Amino acid sequence: MKKIVLSLAVVVTMFSCNSVKDVNTSTVSQAATLLSSLSSNSTVQQITSLFSLLDTNNDEAISSTEAIGSVADNFDVLDTDSSSSLNLTELTGLLSFLK
């Protein structure tokens, strides 16, 4: 329940920001829902789906502005190559943070 409330808070906060004008609300909502359902038992397929939802500009990377929830919270740790973006392999590292 705590993850769902946190995810919804993140979504509401994102929509209150002026820098997120062109974000598809359905996609962000889907990403927040998927993110809240992830656990340490989640599959790479679920992470791949999350990656696709978060990569809103389709550049095959997740920037800090595209990240939400625990992805945003752990962005610097997940960004193992210090490129200021996450590739799919780096995002898969999120599974180690989930309980």
N, C-alpha and C positions, 0 to 999 in steps of 0.2 A: 504494500500500500504506500509505503514511504517513497518508493521509486516512482510510482505513478504520480503522486503529488508533486515530487521534485521535477519530473519530466514536464508536467503541465505548467509548473511555474517557469521553467526554462522557455517553453513555447510562448507563454504570455509575455515574458520579458523580451523575447526576440521580436515580437510583433509591436512592442512599444518603442523599439529602436528605429530611428529614421534610416539607418544604413541597410535595413532589411526590407526594402520596398517591393522587390520583384520576386520574393521567395514564394513558391507555391505552398499555400497553407496546408493543403492535403498531404504533400510530400513531407513537410516538417512534422505534421501530426502522425503520419505513418512511421517516420523515423523515431519519434519520441515513444510511440507505442512499442515498437520493436526493441528499442534500447531498454525500456523498462522491463521487458520480458526476458532479456538475456541473463544467463547465469554461467557459472563456470562449466556447466555441462552443455552449453550452446555449441553449435556446429560452425564450421568455417562457412557453410552455405548461409547461415543466418548473418554472419559478419559481412559476407559478400553482399547480401541484400541491404544491410545497413549502410555499407559503403556506397552503394548505388543511390540510396535515398539521400545521403548526406552530400554527395558530390553534385551539388545543384548546378554547377557550371560545366559539368561533364568534361573536366580536364584530367581525369584519372588521378586526382589527388584531393584530399580534404584539407582545406585551409583552416586556420583558427576561426575565421568568421563563419565557416560552414559547420563547425563542430558544435555539438550540443551535449548537455548532460555530462555523463562520466567521460565521454570522449573529450569534451572541452576541459573538464577538471584534470585529466591526466595527459593533456595534449603534449606538453614538453617532455614527459617521460616516454610517451609512445613514439615521439619523433626521434627515433634512434640515429638518424643520419643528419639531424639538425638542419633540415631543408626548409623548415617552417611550413611543412605540409606533411600529410600522412598518406602513404601508399597503402594498398590492401594488406601487404605483409605486416606493416607497422600496426595497422588497425587490428589485425588478428591478435596482437599483444594485449588488447583490451580484455581478452578472456581471462588473463591471469589476475586482473583487478576485480573480477566479478565473483561474488560469493553466493 
